[in-house]
Amino acid sequence: MPEQEKKVIILTAPSGAGKTSITQFLLANYPQLAFSVSATTRAPRGAEQDGIDYHFISAAAFEAHIQQDDFLEYEMVYEGLYYGTLKSELNRIWAQGKTPVLDIDVKGAIAIQKQLGNQALSIFILPPSIEVLKERLANRNTESPEKMQMRLDKAEYEISFSNQFNAIVKNEILDTACKETAALIQGFISK
């Protein structure tokens, strides 16, 4: 794929805002897009599979990748938990002639947007409100009350950065948010 055609789609949002649901919609409906599998040191949740949902690796392996400059971005998102985007993932997807879709945290998204500039489209998925976000996280039933509060506190902080992205999509009704996001991406890819 020629360098000027190597575009990247970045979706970011506070935990529970719907970015994963929107990502799944995009991947199911737009074959020119492919999911960029992030690396993490956290344990798999539920039915998550290594190499499909995340590359689940040890902290030592993650730190070795940092030393080898293998990441486009990485972050210790929560104490002791690393997440990152491997350069090899983007190259794998571009080699297929597709556009990578990154479903990543806000700090990572800002870092990639700064590095890639016009090569990237960054979209912030905004929850309707913190109250709705709290309800969504509670319905997941995957977090302790302490961890849920930590995510809500972080969400308020992350929302303060929403104006640093190319576009903001408010996820009040998932179907509408999916269509709005798809329209933004189609416009970007067709440039």
ZAVO-913300 format. One record per residue (C-alpha): x, y, z. Coordinates in Angstrom, 2 decimals, m for minus. Layout:
N
[rec [X; Y; Z]]
...
This chain:
191
[rec [0.00; 0.00; 0.00]]
[rec [1.48; 3.42; m0.97]]
[rec [2.51; 5.58; 2.01]]
[rec [m0.13; 8.28; 1.28]]
[rec [m2.89; 5.64; 1.38]]
[rec [m1.85; 4.29; 4.80]]
[rec [m4.70; 5.76; 6.80]]
[rec [m5.74; 4.91; 10.35]]
[rec [m9.10; 5.21; 12.11]]
[rec [m8.90; 5.89; 15.86]]
[rec [m11.95; 5.37; 18.06]]
[rec [m11.63; 6.46; 21.66]]
[rec [m13.98; 6.97; 24.56]]
[rec [m14.32; 6.48; 28.28]]
[rec [m14.91; 2.86; 29.29]]
[rec [m18.58; 1.98; 28.72]]
[rec [m19.30; 4.73; 26.17]]
[rec [m19.85; 2.25; 23.33]]
[rec [m16.68; 2.38; 21.26]]
[rec [m16.35; m1.40; 21.15]]
[rec [m19.97; m1.81; 19.96]]
[rec [m19.41; 0.84; 17.28]]
[rec [m16.13; m0.83; 16.27]]
[rec [m17.93; m4.18; 15.90]]
[rec [m20.59; m2.54; 13.71]]
[rec [m17.95; m0.97; 11.47]]
[rec [m15.98; m4.20; 11.07]]
[rec [m19.14; m6.19; 10.27]]
[rec [m20.32; m3.73; 7.62]]
[rec [m17.18; m2.32; 6.00]]
[rec [m14.79; m5.00; 4.65]]
[rec [m12.12; m2.38; 3.84]]
[rec [m11.60; m1.93; 7.60]]
[rec [m9.71; m4.29; 9.92]]
[rec [m9.35; m4.35; 13.69]]
[rec [m5.95; m3.45; 15.10]]
[rec [m5.43; m5.85; 18.01]]
[rec [m3.90; m3.98; 20.96]]
[rec [m1.42; m5.53; 23.36]]
[rec [m2.15; m5.61; 27.08]]
[rec [m0.80; m7.03; 30.30]]
[rec [m4.26; m7.54; 31.81]]
[rec [m5.89; m10.95; 32.04]]
[rec [m8.58; m11.94; 29.51]]
[rec [m12.20; m11.21; 30.53]]
[rec [m14.98; m13.68; 29.80]]
[rec [m14.61; m15.22; 26.33]]
[rec [m11.83; m12.88; 25.14]]
[rec [m9.26; m14.63; 22.96]]
[rec [m5.55; m13.93; 22.59]]
[rec [m4.73; m12.47; 19.18]]
[rec [m8.37; m11.63; 18.45]]
[rec [m9.52; m9.32; 21.25]]
[rec [m6.04; m8.44; 22.54]]
[rec [m2.51; m9.73; 22.47]]
[rec [m2.34; m10.82; 26.13]]
[rec [1.31; m10.64; 27.15]]
[rec [3.32; m10.52; 30.37]]
[rec [4.60; m7.26; 31.80]]
[rec [8.16; m8.44; 31.06]]
[rec [7.31; m9.11; 27.38]]
[rec [5.51; m5.76; 27.14]]
[rec [8.54; m3.95; 28.57]]
[rec [10.81; m5.78; 26.11]]
[rec [8.62; m4.46; 23.26]]
[rec [8.98; m0.94; 24.74]]
[rec [12.78; m1.30; 24.74]]
[rec [12.72; m2.47; 21.10]]
[rec [10.53; 0.52; 20.05]]
[rec [7.81; m1.86; 18.79]]
[rec [4.91; 0.35; 19.90]]
[rec [3.36; 3.29; 18.08]]
[rec [1.97; 4.20; 21.49]]
[rec [1.65; 2.56; 24.88]]
[rec [0.38; 3.60; 28.26]]
[rec [0.11; 2.28; 31.77]]
[rec [m3.65; 2.86; 31.78]]
[rec [m4.19; 1.62; 35.32]]
[rec [m1.53; 0.83; 37.90]]
[rec [0.38; m2.20; 36.64]]
[rec [m1.75; m2.57; 33.49]]
[rec [m0.18; m1.67; 30.18]]
[rec [m1.98; m1.24; 26.86]]
[rec [m0.33; m0.43; 23.55]]
[rec [m0.53; m0.39; 19.77]]
[rec [2.13; m2.49; 18.06]]
[rec [3.53; m1.04; 14.83]]
[rec [3.46; m4.60; 13.43]]
[rec [m0.35; m4.64; 13.74]]
[rec [m0.76; m1.60; 11.49]]
[rec [1.74; m3.01; 8.98]]
[rec [m0.13; m6.35; 8.97]]
[rec [m3.42; m4.60; 8.12]]
[rec [m1.92; m2.24; 5.53]]
[rec [m0.29; m5.28; 3.86]]
[rec [m3.83; m6.62; 3.38]]
[rec [m4.81; m3.37; 1.64]]
[rec [m7.15; m2.41; 4.48]]
[rec [m7.48; 0.49; 6.91]]
[rec [m6.75; m0.27; 10.59]]
[rec [m9.38; 0.61; 13.19]]
[rec [m7.89; 1.30; 16.62]]
[rec [m10.19; 1.00; 19.64]]
[rec [m7.92; 2.62; 22.26]]
[rec [m7.83; 4.83; 25.34]]
[rec [m7.81; 8.62; 25.16]]
[rec [m4.10; 9.19; 25.93]]
[rec [m3.06; 6.63; 23.30]]
[rec [m5.41; 8.17; 20.78]]
[rec [m3.96; 11.65; 21.35]]
[rec [m0.41; 10.27; 20.97]]
[rec [m1.21; 8.54; 17.65]]
[rec [m3.14; 11.54; 16.33]]
[rec [m0.09; 13.74; 16.98]]
[rec [2.27; 11.26; 15.28]]
[rec [0.17; 10.52; 12.21]]
[rec [m1.54; 13.89; 11.65]]
[rec [m3.69; 13.85; 8.48]]
[rec [m3.04; 10.13; 8.04]]
[rec [m5.39; 9.48; 11.00]]
[rec [m9.05; 10.20; 11.69]]
[rec [m9.69; 10.35; 15.43]]
[rec [m13.25; 10.06; 16.70]]
[rec [m14.25; 10.56; 20.34]]
[rec [m17.34; 8.57; 21.36]]
[rec [m19.15; 10.65; 23.97]]
[rec [m21.57; 9.00; 26.42]]
[rec [m24.93; 10.80; 26.87]]
[rec [m24.01; 11.52; 30.53]]
[rec [m21.93; 10.22; 33.42]]
[rec [m25.13; 8.76; 34.93]]
[rec [m25.80; 6.72; 31.77]]
[rec [m22.16; 5.64; 31.74]]
[rec [m22.45; 4.44; 35.34]]
[rec [m25.55; 2.42; 34.43]]
[rec [m23.79; 0.83; 31.43]]
[rec [m20.77; m0.13; 33.51]]
[rec [m23.00; m1.57; 36.25]]
[rec [m24.89; m3.66; 33.66]]
[rec [m21.59; m5.22; 32.49]]
[rec [m21.24; m6.76; 35.93]]
[rec [m17.48; m7.16; 35.42]]
[rec [m16.13; m4.63; 37.93]]
[rec [m15.95; m4.26; 41.69]]
[rec [m17.58; m1.06; 43.04]]
[rec [m14.08; 0.40; 43.60]]
[rec [m12.96; m0.34; 40.03]]
[rec [m16.22; 1.05; 38.66]]
[rec [m15.71; 4.30; 40.59]]
[rec [m12.13; 4.46; 39.30]]
[rec [m13.46; 4.12; 35.71]]
[rec [m16.11; 6.83; 36.28]]
[rec [m13.53; 9.24; 37.71]]
[rec [m11.28; 8.54; 34.74]]
[rec [m14.22; 9.01; 32.33]]
[rec [m14.86; 12.54; 33.56]]
[rec [m11.17; 13.34; 33.07]]
[rec [m11.10; 11.78; 29.58]]
[rec [m14.21; 13.66; 28.44]]
[rec [m12.32; 16.90; 29.13]]
[rec [m10.02; 15.98; 26.18]]
[rec [m12.83; 15.31; 23.68]]
[rec [m12.20; 18.60; 21.84]]
[rec [m8.70; 17.39; 20.83]]
[rec [m10.11; 14.89; 18.31]]
[rec [m11.19; 15.30; 14.68]]
[rec [m14.82; 14.50; 15.51]]
[rec [m17.13; 13.79; 18.45]]
[rec [m20.02; 11.33; 18.14]]
[rec [m22.52; 11.30; 21.00]]
[rec [m23.69; 7.75; 21.66]]
[rec [m27.22; 8.28; 22.90]]
[rec [m28.77; 5.78; 20.47]]
[rec [m26.26; 3.14; 19.37]]
[rec [m27.65; 2.70; 15.83]]
[rec [m27.46; 6.46; 15.18]]
[rec [m23.93; 6.68; 16.62]]
[rec [m22.83; 3.76; 14.40]]
[rec [m24.18; 5.45; 11.27]]
[rec [m22.64; 8.83; 12.16]]
[rec [m19.26; 7.20; 12.76]]
[rec [m19.47; 5.23; 9.50]]
[rec [m20.26; 8.42; 7.55]]
[rec [m17.23; 10.20; 9.04]]
[rec [m14.97; 7.25; 8.16]]
[rec [m16.30; 6.92; 4.60]]
[rec [m15.63; 10.62; 4.02]]
[rec [m12.09; 10.27; 5.37]]
[rec [m11.18; 7.12; 3.45]]
[rec [m12.51; 8.44; 0.14]]
[rec [m10.25; 11.57; 0.28]]
